[in-house]
Amino acid sequence: MSAHVITILLTGMVCLWPLSSPFAQDAPNGGKLFYKYCNMCHYDPGQDKSWRGPSLYKILGKNACESSNSVCSRAMKTAKIVWSDENLDRWLRSPQAMVPGNKMFIIGISNSAERADLIAYFKSFGN
């Protein structure tokens, strides 16, 4: 294969790489995913309200259960979690693996792009 063909192939790969990056985040899609996965127990993160689950309002940087201790399980109250991008990603992937005994009933979201989009949605409300 000629050097010219290799250069063209590598240039194409570099140009397309950001489009498929697992770190790309789509907050509007995260909003759709919120209503698919979270809305049955949580108010929209734009509202500082608790329902079946605690408030997700400006969740990044907060301690778990900081917003609404009344709906948090004992496991969550004692977990001493500060919500960061990394902790939210771990939580959304597998809540029971991260904090055994919590009340969250979803198994988790295996798709890393969906988790990233949800986190971007949470971040869109500020901290």
PyMOL commands that set and color helices and strands:
alter all, ss='L'
color gray80, all
select helices_A, chain A and resi 3-20+27-37+69-71+74-79+85-93+95-98+112-123
alter helices_A, ss='H'
color red, helices_A
deselect
rebuild
show_as cartoon
